[in-house]
Amino acid sequence: MERSKSIFGNELSTKDYKKALRTQKKSLRKFGDDRNRTYHLKAAPTPAIGQALGVRSLLPSAAPLGKLGGKSVIVGSIRMGFGHYRISMAMASAARSMGYEPYWMDLCSYDDTSCGKIISHQNDLYSLGSRISQRSKLFNSLVWEPMNSEGFRKLSYNAADQKNSELMTAVFGDLDKDTPFIATHAWTAQAALHAGMTHVVNAIPDNWQMALHLAEGAIHTIQTPSAFLGYKTLHGMDKKRVLRPMPDGSLVYTGHYVDHELVAGIDEDCAARRKRLANNEPLRCLLSVGGAGAQENLFLGIIEQLIPHIRSGRASLFLSVGDHIEMWESLSAKVKGLKELSTLHFNNFAETSAFADAARGQSVYGVHVFGDSDIFGAVYATNLLMRASDILITKPSELSFYPIPKLMIHRVGGHEAWGAIRSAEVGDGTYECQTLPEILAMLDLMLTDGEVLDNMCAHILTARDAGIYNGAYRAVELAVNGIEKQRA
Protein backbone atom coordinates (compact mmCIF):
# COMPACT_ATOMS: atom_id res chain seq x y z
CA MET A 1 0.00 0.00 0.00
CA GLU A 2 1.33 3.44 -0.95
CA ARG A 3 0.81 5.38 2.27
CA SER A 4 2.51 8.57 1.10
CA LYS A 5 -0.05 9.41 -1.60
CA SER A 6 -3.21 9.16 0.46
CA ILE A 7 -3.74 9.29 4.24
CA PHE A 8 -7.13 8.04 5.47
CA GLY A 9 -8.64 8.82 2.09
CA ASN A 10 -7.11 12.30 1.87
CA GLU A 11 -5.08 12.58 -1.31
CA LEU A 12 -1.80 14.46 -1.08
CA SER A 13 -0.66 16.80 -3.79
CA THR A 14 1.81 15.66 -6.41
CA LYS A 15 4.22 18.24 -5.02
CA ASP A 16 4.04 16.76 -1.49
CA TYR A 17 4.40 13.22 -2.79
CA LYS A 18 7.48 14.11 -4.83
CA LYS A 19 8.95 15.82 -1.77
CA ALA A 20 8.41 12.61 0.22
CA LEU A 21 10.22 10.65 -2.50
CA ARG A 22 13.14 13.08 -2.35
CA THR A 23 13.28 12.63 1.44
CA GLN A 24 13.58 8.87 0.99
CA LYS A 25 16.25 9.20 -1.69
CA LYS A 26 18.27 11.44 0.61
CA SER A 27 18.07 8.83 3.37
CA LEU A 28 19.08 6.09 0.94
CA ARG A 29 22.19 8.02 -0.06
CA LYS A 30 23.13 8.81 3.53
CA PHE A 31 22.16 5.62 5.39
CA GLY A 32 21.96 2.88 2.75
CA ASP A 33 19.27 0.40 1.78
CA ASP A 34 19.23 -2.96 3.60
CA ARG A 35 15.63 -4.00 2.92
CA ASN A 36 16.76 -7.17 1.19
CA ARG A 37 19.28 -8.07 3.88
CA THR A 38 18.52 -10.77 6.47
CA TYR A 39 18.76 -9.80 10.14
CA HIS A 40 18.16 -12.07 13.11
CA LEU A 41 17.10 -11.33 16.67
CA LYS A 42 17.50 -12.85 20.12
CA ALA A 43 15.68 -12.30 23.40
CA ALA A 44 18.08 -11.00 26.06
CA PRO A 45 17.74 -9.57 29.59
CA THR A 46 16.84 -5.87 29.60
CA PRO A 47 19.01 -3.68 31.86
CA ALA A 48 17.40 -2.21 34.97
CA ILE A 49 13.77 -2.90 34.11
CA GLY A 50 14.16 -6.54 33.04
CA GLN A 51 13.41 -7.99 36.43
CA ALA A 52 11.13 -5.18 37.60
CA LEU A 53 8.82 -5.37 34.59
CA GLY A 54 9.52 -8.89 33.35
CA VAL A 55 10.58 -7.59 29.95
CA ARG A 56 13.25 -8.93 27.60
CA SER A 57 14.90 -7.05 24.76
CA LEU A 58 14.99 -8.19 21.14
CA LEU A 59 18.61 -7.63 20.11
CA PRO A 60 20.73 -8.44 17.03
CA SER A 61 21.78 -12.07 16.74
CA ALA A 62 23.67 -14.37 14.39
CA ALA A 63 20.97 -17.05 14.68
CA PRO A 64 17.21 -16.86 14.02
CA LEU A 65 14.95 -15.93 16.92
CA GLY A 66 12.54 -18.83 16.74
CA LYS A 67 8.90 -18.60 17.73
CA LEU A 68 7.88 -16.47 20.71
CA GLY A 69 5.33 -17.78 23.19
CA GLY A 70 1.61 -17.45 22.62
CA LYS A 71 1.25 -14.80 25.35
CA SER A 72 3.90 -12.52 23.85
CA VAL A 73 3.45 -8.78 23.31
CA ILE A 74 6.14 -6.71 21.58
CA VAL A 75 6.61 -3.09 22.61
CA GLY A 76 8.29 -1.13 19.81
CA SER A 77 10.11 2.04 20.82
CA ILE A 78 12.87 4.45 19.93
CA ARG A 79 15.22 6.60 22.00
CA MET A 80 13.80 10.04 21.18
CA GLY A 81 14.01 11.95 24.44
CA PHE A 82 12.68 9.98 27.42
CA GLY A 83 8.94 10.12 26.74
CA HIS A 84 8.68 7.24 24.27
CA TYR A 85 10.73 5.01 26.56
CA ARG A 86 8.48 6.00 29.45
CA ILE A 87 5.36 5.01 27.50
CA SER A 88 7.03 1.73 26.54
CA MET A 89 7.74 0.97 30.20
CA ALA A 90 4.08 1.62 31.02
CA MET A 91 3.01 -0.80 28.27
CA ALA A 92 5.45 -3.50 29.39
CA SER A 93 4.36 -3.09 33.01
CA ALA A 94 0.67 -3.32 32.12
CA ALA A 95 1.23 -6.32 29.85
CA ARG A 96 3.07 -8.21 32.56
CA SER A 97 0.38 -7.44 35.15
CA MET A 98 -2.19 -8.89 32.73
CA GLY A 99 -0.31 -12.17 32.33
CA TYR A 100 1.50 -11.45 29.06
CA GLU A 101 5.21 -11.69 28.22
CA PRO A 102 6.51 -8.27 27.11
CA TYR A 103 9.40 -7.95 24.66
CA TRP A 104 11.22 -4.66 24.09
CA MET A 105 12.11 -3.74 20.50
CA ASP A 106 14.09 -0.50 20.27
CA LEU A 107 14.72 0.31 16.62
CA CYS A 108 17.70 2.47 17.66
CA SER A 109 19.47 -0.57 19.09
CA TYR A 110 20.15 -1.98 15.63
CA ASP A 111 23.11 0.32 15.10
CA ASP A 112 24.38 -1.17 11.84
CA THR A 113 21.02 -1.06 10.07
CA SER A 114 19.52 1.69 7.93
CA CYS A 115 16.72 1.83 10.47
CA GLY A 116 19.01 2.51 13.43
CA LYS A 117 21.06 5.08 11.55
CA ILE A 118 18.03 7.07 10.39
CA ILE A 119 16.47 7.26 13.84
CA SER A 120 19.74 8.02 15.66
CA HIS A 121 20.37 10.89 13.26
CA GLN A 122 16.88 12.30 13.86
CA ASN A 123 17.27 11.90 17.62
CA ASP A 124 20.53 13.83 17.59
CA LEU A 125 18.87 16.67 15.66
CA TYR A 126 15.87 16.74 18.01
CA SER A 127 18.02 16.82 21.15
CA LEU A 128 20.16 19.61 19.71
CA GLY A 129 17.09 21.64 18.78
CA SER A 130 15.62 21.18 22.26
CA ARG A 131 18.76 22.48 23.92
CA ILE A 132 19.16 25.45 21.56
CA SER A 133 15.51 26.39 22.08
CA GLN A 134 16.16 26.90 25.79
CA ARG A 135 19.19 29.13 25.14
CA SER A 136 17.82 31.24 22.29
CA LYS A 137 14.42 32.92 22.51
CA LEU A 138 14.65 33.85 18.82
CA PHE A 139 15.29 30.25 17.72
CA ASN A 140 12.54 29.04 20.02
CA SER A 141 9.91 31.49 18.75
CA LEU A 142 10.82 31.39 15.05
CA VAL A 143 11.86 27.75 14.61
CA TRP A 144 11.30 25.34 17.49
CA GLU A 145 7.80 26.27 18.69
CA PRO A 146 6.32 26.50 15.16
CA MET A 147 7.95 23.27 14.02
CA ASN A 148 6.80 21.28 17.06
CA SER A 149 3.24 22.60 16.99
CA GLU A 150 2.46 23.20 13.30
CA GLY A 151 5.31 21.77 11.20
CA PHE A 152 4.88 18.21 12.49
CA ARG A 153 1.10 18.70 12.23
CA LYS A 154 1.01 18.67 8.42
CA LEU A 155 -0.12 15.64 6.40
CA SER A 156 2.84 16.26 4.11
CA TYR A 157 5.18 15.57 7.05
CA ASN A 158 3.56 12.18 7.57
CA ALA A 159 4.02 11.38 3.88
CA ALA A 160 7.77 11.94 4.16
CA ASP A 161 7.98 9.85 7.34
CA GLN A 162 6.13 6.99 5.66
CA LYS A 163 8.74 6.93 2.92
CA ASN A 164 11.55 6.85 5.47
CA SER A 165 9.84 4.12 7.49
CA GLU A 166 9.76 1.91 4.39
CA LEU A 167 13.53 1.67 4.91
CA MET A 168 13.13 0.30 8.48
CA THR A 169 11.56 -3.07 7.77
CA ALA A 170 14.53 -5.44 7.59
CA VAL A 171 14.77 -5.95 11.37
CA PHE A 172 11.25 -7.43 11.52
CA GLY A 173 12.14 -10.53 9.49
CA ASP A 174 12.31 -12.97 12.42
CA LEU A 175 8.96 -11.96 13.92
CA ASP A 176 5.68 -13.82 13.56
CA LYS A 177 3.55 -11.25 11.73
CA ASP A 178 0.52 -11.88 13.98
CA THR A 179 2.36 -11.10 17.25
CA PRO A 180 0.64 -8.20 19.09
CA PHE A 181 2.79 -5.11 18.58
CA ILE A 182 2.42 -1.86 20.56
CA ALA A 183 4.35 1.03 19.02
CA THR A 184 5.20 4.00 21.22
CA HIS A 185 6.44 6.13 18.33
CA ALA A 186 4.77 6.41 14.94
CA TRP A 187 7.94 5.38 13.11
CA THR A 188 7.88 2.00 14.83
CA ALA A 189 4.19 1.59 13.96
CA GLN A 190 4.78 2.59 10.35
CA ALA A 191 7.79 0.29 10.03
CA ALA A 192 5.89 -2.63 11.58
CA LEU A 193 3.01 -2.16 9.14
CA HIS A 194 5.33 -1.90 6.14
CA ALA A 195 6.96 -5.13 7.38
CA GLY A 196 3.59 -6.91 7.39
CA MET A 197 2.75 -6.96 11.13
CA THR A 198 -1.02 -7.44 11.48
CA HIS A 199 -1.87 -6.49 15.10
CA VAL A 200 -0.35 -3.03 15.52
CA VAL A 201 -1.40 -0.48 18.13
CA ASN A 202 0.03 2.99 17.64
CA ALA A 203 0.16 4.59 21.11
CA ILE A 204 0.14 8.33 20.41
CA PRO A 205 1.94 10.55 22.95
CA ASP A 206 1.17 14.10 24.10
CA ASN A 207 -2.18 15.87 23.88
CA TRP A 208 -1.85 17.78 20.60
CA GLN A 209 -2.85 16.37 17.23
CA MET A 210 -0.03 16.02 14.70
CA ALA A 211 0.16 14.07 11.45
CA LEU A 212 3.63 13.00 12.58
CA HIS A 213 1.89 10.44 14.81
CA LEU A 214 -0.33 8.79 12.17
CA ALA A 215 0.27 5.21 11.04
CA GLU A 216 -2.61 4.17 8.81
CA GLY A 217 -3.37 0.48 9.26
CA ALA A 218 -2.81 0.53 13.04
CA ILE A 219 -5.28 1.07 15.85
CA HIS A 220 -4.39 4.53 17.13
CA THR A 221 -4.76 5.15 20.86
CA ILE A 222 -4.89 8.57 22.50
CA GLN A 223 -4.84 9.63 26.14
CA THR A 224 -7.45 12.43 26.26
CA PRO A 225 -10.96 13.22 24.94
CA SER A 226 -9.76 16.42 23.25
CA ALA A 227 -7.06 14.48 21.39
CA PHE A 228 -9.74 12.07 20.20
CA LEU A 229 -11.62 14.82 18.34
CA GLY A 230 -8.39 16.43 17.15
CA TYR A 231 -7.18 13.21 15.56
CA LYS A 232 -10.60 11.97 14.44
CA THR A 233 -11.07 15.07 12.27
CA LEU A 234 -7.34 15.41 11.43
CA HIS A 235 -7.82 18.92 12.73
CA GLY A 236 -5.50 21.50 11.19
CA MET A 237 -3.38 18.96 9.34
CA ASP A 238 -4.07 20.72 6.05
CA LYS A 239 -4.75 24.45 6.29
CA LYS A 240 -6.34 24.63 2.82
CA ARG A 241 -9.14 22.08 3.21
CA VAL A 242 -11.36 20.21 5.61
CA LEU A 243 -10.11 16.64 5.69
CA ARG A 244 -11.99 13.37 5.67
CA PRO A 245 -12.02 11.96 9.23
CA MET A 246 -10.24 8.86 10.44
CA PRO A 247 -12.48 5.84 9.81
CA ASP A 248 -14.45 4.03 12.48
CA GLY A 249 -12.29 1.65 14.50
CA SER A 250 -8.96 3.32 13.73
CA LEU A 251 -8.90 5.57 16.82
CA VAL A 252 -9.57 4.70 20.48
CA TYR A 253 -9.50 6.87 23.61
CA THR A 254 -7.79 4.76 26.28
CA GLY A 255 -6.78 7.16 29.05
CA HIS A 256 -3.28 7.94 30.30
CA TYR A 257 -0.43 5.49 29.74
CA VAL A 258 0.80 4.73 33.29
CA ASP A 259 2.79 1.84 34.79
CA HIS A 260 0.76 -0.80 36.63
CA GLU A 261 2.83 -0.30 39.80
CA LEU A 262 1.96 3.41 39.91
CA VAL A 263 -1.74 2.84 39.27
CA ALA A 264 -1.95 0.06 41.86
CA GLY A 265 -0.16 2.26 44.42
CA ILE A 266 -2.35 5.37 44.09
CA ASP A 267 -4.26 4.87 47.36
CA GLU A 268 -1.14 4.14 49.39
CA ASP A 269 0.91 6.94 47.84
CA CYS A 270 -1.74 9.65 48.19
CA ALA A 271 -2.35 8.60 51.81
CA ALA A 272 1.39 8.93 52.50
CA ARG A 273 1.46 12.41 50.95
CA ARG A 274 -1.44 13.54 53.10
CA LYS A 275 0.21 12.08 56.19
CA ARG A 276 3.44 13.98 55.50
CA LEU A 277 1.39 17.15 55.10
CA ALA A 278 -0.43 16.57 58.39
CA ASN A 279 2.80 15.78 60.28
CA ASN A 280 4.79 18.70 58.79
CA GLU A 281 7.40 16.28 57.45
CA PRO A 282 9.73 17.42 54.66
CA LEU A 283 7.81 17.45 51.40
CA ARG A 284 9.70 15.61 48.67
CA CYS A 285 10.19 17.54 45.43
CA LEU A 286 11.18 15.38 42.44
CA LEU A 287 12.92 17.47 39.77
CA SER A 288 13.29 15.47 36.58
CA VAL A 289 15.65 16.33 33.71
CA GLY A 290 14.30 15.48 30.25
CA GLY A 291 15.99 13.32 27.66
CA ALA A 292 17.47 16.26 25.77
CA GLY A 293 19.07 17.72 28.90
CA ALA A 294 17.52 21.15 28.33
CA GLN A 295 16.26 23.81 30.83
CA GLU A 296 19.36 24.04 33.02
CA ASN A 297 18.74 27.73 33.78
CA LEU A 298 15.27 26.97 35.15
CA PHE A 299 16.68 24.14 37.26
CA LEU A 300 19.26 26.50 38.75
CA GLY A 301 16.57 28.91 39.90
CA ILE A 302 14.33 26.15 41.27
CA ILE A 303 17.12 24.52 43.26
CA GLU A 304 18.32 27.85 44.64
CA GLN A 305 14.76 28.52 45.82
CA LEU A 306 14.57 25.10 47.47
CA ILE A 307 17.88 25.29 49.38
CA PRO A 308 16.49 27.31 52.35
CA HIS A 309 13.45 24.99 52.57
CA ILE A 310 15.77 21.97 52.54
CA ARG A 311 17.96 23.45 55.29
CA SER A 312 14.91 24.22 57.45
CA GLY A 313 13.47 20.73 56.99
CA ARG A 314 10.40 21.94 55.11
CA ALA A 315 11.44 20.16 51.91
CA SER A 316 13.78 17.56 50.50
CA LEU A 317 14.84 17.18 46.89
CA PHE A 318 15.13 14.21 44.58
CA LEU A 319 17.09 15.37 41.52
CA SER A 320 16.87 12.88 38.65
CA VAL A 321 19.35 13.92 35.95
CA GLY A 322 18.81 10.85 33.76
CA ASP A 323 21.89 10.11 31.69
CA HIS A 324 23.01 13.75 31.82
CA ILE A 325 25.55 13.40 34.61
CA GLU A 326 27.30 16.47 33.24
CA MET A 327 24.27 18.56 34.25
CA TRP A 328 24.83 17.60 37.87
CA GLU A 329 28.42 18.80 37.64
CA SER A 330 27.24 22.12 36.25
CA LEU A 331 24.41 22.58 38.75
CA SER A 332 26.53 21.67 41.77
CA ALA A 333 29.21 24.12 40.68
CA LYS A 334 26.73 26.98 40.28
CA VAL A 335 24.34 26.53 43.25
CA LYS A 336 25.97 27.44 46.56
CA GLY A 337 25.61 24.73 49.17
CA LEU A 338 24.09 22.15 46.84
CA LYS A 339 27.02 19.76 46.84
CA GLU A 340 27.28 19.75 50.63
CA LEU A 341 23.59 18.87 51.04
CA SER A 342 23.64 16.11 48.42
CA THR A 343 23.96 12.36 48.43
CA LEU A 344 24.77 10.89 45.01
CA HIS A 345 23.20 7.73 43.59
CA PHE A 346 24.94 7.26 40.24
CA ASN A 347 25.12 4.18 37.99
CA ASN A 348 23.70 1.83 40.59
CA PHE A 349 20.12 0.95 39.70
CA ALA A 350 19.79 -1.58 42.53
CA GLU A 351 20.67 1.13 45.06
CA THR A 352 18.28 3.60 43.41
CA SER A 353 15.49 1.05 43.49
CA ALA A 354 16.14 0.18 47.14
CA PHE A 355 16.24 3.87 48.10
CA ALA A 356 12.94 4.62 46.33
CA ASP A 357 11.29 1.66 47.99
CA ALA A 358 12.56 2.55 51.49
CA ALA A 359 11.68 6.24 51.07
CA ARG A 360 7.99 5.40 50.88
CA GLY A 361 8.07 4.35 54.53
CA GLN A 362 10.46 6.78 56.20
CA SER A 363 11.35 10.47 56.36
CA VAL A 364 13.90 11.78 53.87
CA TYR A 365 16.09 14.85 54.33
CA GLY A 366 18.52 16.79 52.18
CA VAL A 367 19.17 16.31 48.46
CA HIS A 368 19.44 12.99 46.70
CA VAL A 369 20.77 12.97 43.15
CA PHE A 370 20.14 10.12 40.72
CA GLY A 371 21.76 9.44 37.37
CA ASP A 372 22.62 6.48 35.21
CA SER A 373 24.59 6.13 32.00
CA ASP A 374 22.27 3.25 31.06
CA ILE A 375 19.17 4.62 29.32
CA PHE A 376 16.80 2.20 31.07
CA GLY A 377 18.02 3.12 34.55
CA ALA A 378 18.10 6.80 33.59
CA VAL A 379 14.42 6.84 32.62
CA TYR A 380 12.99 4.39 35.13
CA ALA A 381 14.57 6.05 38.17
CA THR A 382 12.01 8.85 37.89
CA ASN A 383 9.17 6.30 37.69
CA LEU A 384 10.41 4.65 40.89
CA LEU A 385 10.86 7.94 42.72
CA MET A 386 7.38 9.20 41.84
CA ARG A 387 5.75 6.88 44.37
CA ALA A 388 7.89 8.34 47.16
CA SER A 389 7.49 11.98 46.07
CA ASP A 390 5.00 14.72 46.90
CA ILE A 391 5.60 17.18 44.04
CA LEU A 392 6.92 16.34 40.58
CA ILE A 393 8.51 19.39 38.94
CA THR A 394 8.54 18.78 35.20
CA LYS A 395 7.96 20.23 31.79
CA PRO A 396 4.58 19.15 30.33
CA SER A 397 5.89 16.09 28.52
CA GLU A 398 4.64 12.51 29.02
CA LEU A 399 5.08 13.03 32.75
CA SER A 400 1.99 15.28 32.53
CA PHE A 401 -0.17 12.16 32.54
CA TYR A 402 1.15 10.49 35.70
CA PRO A 403 -0.80 10.22 39.02
CA ILE A 404 1.32 12.52 41.18
CA PRO A 405 0.88 16.22 42.10
CA LYS A 406 2.79 18.18 39.48
CA LEU A 407 4.28 21.63 39.09
CA MET A 408 4.41 22.26 35.34
CA ILE A 409 7.33 24.42 34.20
CA HIS A 410 7.91 25.90 30.75
CA ARG A 411 7.51 23.50 27.84
CA VAL A 412 10.21 22.49 25.35
CA GLY A 413 8.30 22.68 22.07
CA GLY A 414 4.76 23.80 21.33
CA HIS A 415 3.39 20.25 21.19
CA GLU A 416 3.88 19.94 24.96
CA ALA A 417 1.60 22.86 25.89
CA TRP A 418 -1.56 20.76 25.91
CA GLY A 419 -0.04 18.27 28.34
CA ALA A 420 -0.15 20.94 31.04
CA ILE A 421 -3.69 21.87 30.02
CA ARG A 422 -4.79 18.26 30.48
CA SER A 423 -3.12 17.98 33.89
CA ALA A 424 -4.69 21.24 35.08
CA GLU A 425 -8.14 20.13 33.91
CA VAL A 426 -7.85 16.72 35.57
CA GLY A 427 -6.67 18.57 38.67
CA ASP A 428 -3.53 16.56 39.40
CA GLY A 429 -1.14 19.33 38.34
CA THR A 430 -0.74 23.06 37.81
CA TYR A 431 -1.15 25.04 34.64
CA GLU A 432 2.09 25.70 32.75
CA CYS A 433 4.23 28.18 34.68
CA GLN A 434 6.22 29.87 31.94
CA THR A 435 8.62 32.19 33.75
CA LEU A 436 11.00 31.53 36.60
CA PRO A 437 9.25 33.99 38.99
CA GLU A 438 5.92 32.28 38.27
CA ILE A 439 7.47 28.84 38.86
CA LEU A 440 9.05 29.90 42.15
CA ALA A 441 5.82 31.49 43.41
CA MET A 442 3.89 28.30 42.63
CA LEU A 443 6.58 26.17 44.30
CA ASP A 444 6.39 28.24 47.49
CA LEU A 445 2.59 27.96 47.46
CA MET A 446 2.70 24.18 47.10
CA LEU A 447 5.21 23.88 49.94
CA THR A 448 3.43 26.19 52.37
CA ASP A 449 -0.30 25.85 51.62
CA GLY A 450 -1.38 22.28 52.28
CA GLU A 451 -4.71 22.82 50.53
CA VAL A 452 -3.05 22.70 47.11
CA LEU A 453 -1.44 19.26 47.50
CA ASP A 454 -4.44 17.87 49.35
CA ASN A 455 -6.74 18.89 46.50
CA MET A 456 -4.42 17.36 43.92
CA CYS A 457 -4.41 14.07 45.83
CA ALA A 458 -8.22 14.16 45.91
CA HIS A 459 -8.35 14.71 42.14
CA ILE A 460 -5.91 11.84 41.56
CA LEU A 461 -8.23 9.50 43.45
CA THR A 462 -11.23 10.76 41.48
CA ALA A 463 -9.38 10.31 38.18
CA ARG A 464 -8.31 6.81 39.22
CA ASP A 465 -11.93 5.88 39.95
CA ALA A 466 -12.91 7.20 36.50
CA GLY A 467 -10.29 5.00 34.81
CA ILE A 468 -8.29 7.95 33.52
CA TYR A 469 -4.94 6.28 34.33
CA ASN A 470 -5.83 2.92 32.69
CA GLY A 471 -4.57 3.69 29.20
CA ALA A 472 -1.72 1.17 29.17
CA TYR A 473 -4.00 -1.73 30.12
CA ARG A 474 -6.45 -0.77 27.37
CA ALA A 475 -3.71 -0.48 24.77
CA VAL A 476 -2.54 -4.02 25.61
CA GLU A 477 -6.12 -5.28 25.31
CA LEU A 478 -6.43 -3.68 21.87
CA ALA A 479 -3.14 -5.19 20.68
CA VAL A 480 -4.15 -8.65 21.85
CA ASN A 481 -7.86 -8.66 21.05
CA GLY A 482 -8.35 -6.03 18.33
CA ILE A 483 -11.10 -3.50 18.02
CA GLU A 484 -14.00 -5.90 17.39
CA LYS A 485 -13.60 -7.86 20.64
CA GLN A 486 -13.28 -4.58 22.52
CA ARG A 487 -16.71 -3.55 21.24
CA ALA A 488 -18.26 -6.91 22.04
Stockholm file with secondary structure:
# STOCKHOLM 1.0

chainA/1-488         MERSKSIFGNELSTKDYKKALRTQKKSLRKFGDDRNRTYHLKAAPTPAIGQALGVRSLLPSAAPLGKLGGKSVIVGSIRMGFGHYRISMAMASAARSMGYEPYWMDLCSYDDTSCGKIISHQNDLYSLGSRISQRSKLFNSLVWEPMNSEGFRKLSYNAADQKNSELMTAVFGDLDKDTPFIATHAWTAQAALHAGMTHVVNAIPDNWQMALHLAEGAIHTIQTPSAFLGYKTLHGMDKKRVLRPMPDGSLVYTGHYVDHELVAGIDEDCAARRKRLANNEPLRCLLSVGGAGAQENLFLGIIEQLIPHIRSGRASLFLSVGDHIEMWESLSAKVKGLKELSTLHFNNFAETSAFADAARGQSVYGVHVFGDSDIFGAVYATNLLMRASDILITKPSELSFYPIPKLMIHRVGGHEAWGAIRSAEVGDGTYECQTLPEILAMLDLMLTDGEVLDNMCAHILTARDAGIYNGAYRAVELAVNGIEKQRA
#=GR chainA/1-488 SS CCTTTEETTEECCHHHHHHHHHHHHHHHHHHCCCTTSCCEEEEEECTTHHHHHTCEEEEEESSCCCCCCTTEEEEEECCSTTHHHHHHHHHHHHHHHTTCEEEEEEGGGCTTSHHHHHHHHHHHHHHHHHHHHHHCHHHIIIIIHHIIIIITTSHHHHHHHHHHHGGGCGGGTTSCTTSCEEESSHHHHHHHHHTTCSSEEEECCSSSCCGGGCCTTSEEEESSHHHHHHHHTTTTSCTTSCCCCCCTTSEEECCCCCCHHHHHTHHHHHHHHHHHHHTTCCEEEEEECCTTCCCHHHHHHHHHHHHHHHHHTSEEEEEECTTCHHHHHHHHHHSTTHHHHEEEEESCHHHHHHHHHHHTTSCCCSEEEEECSSHHHHHHHHHHHHTTCSEEEECSSGGGGSSSCEEECCCSSGGGHHHHHHHHHHTSEEEECCSHHHHHHHHHHHHHCHHHHHHHHHHHHHHHHTTTTCHHHHHHHHHHHHHHHHHC
#=GC SS_cons         CCTTTEETTEECCHHHHHHHHHHHHHHHHHHCCCTTSCCEEEEEECTTHHHHHTCEEEEEESSCCCCCCTTEEEEEECCSTTHHHHHHHHHHHHHHHTTCEEEEEEGGGCTTSHHHHHHHHHHHHHHHHHHHHHHCHHHIIIIIHHIIIIITTSHHHHHHHHHHHGGGCGGGTTSCTTSCEEESSHHHHHHHHHTTCSSEEEECCSSSCCGGGCCTTSEEEESSHHHHHHHHTTTTSCTTSCCCCCCTTSEEECCCCCCHHHHHTHHHHHHHHHHHHHTTCCEEEEEECCTTCCCHHHHHHHHHHHHHHHHHTSEEEEEECTTCHHHHHHHHHHSTTHHHHEEEEESCHHHHHHHHHHHTTSCCCSEEEEECSSHHHHHHHHHHHHTTCSEEEECSSGGGGSSSCEEECCCSSGGGHHHHHHHHHHTSEEEECCSHHHHHHHHHHHHHCHHHHHHHHHHHHHHHHTTTTCHHHHHHHHHHHHHHHHHC
//
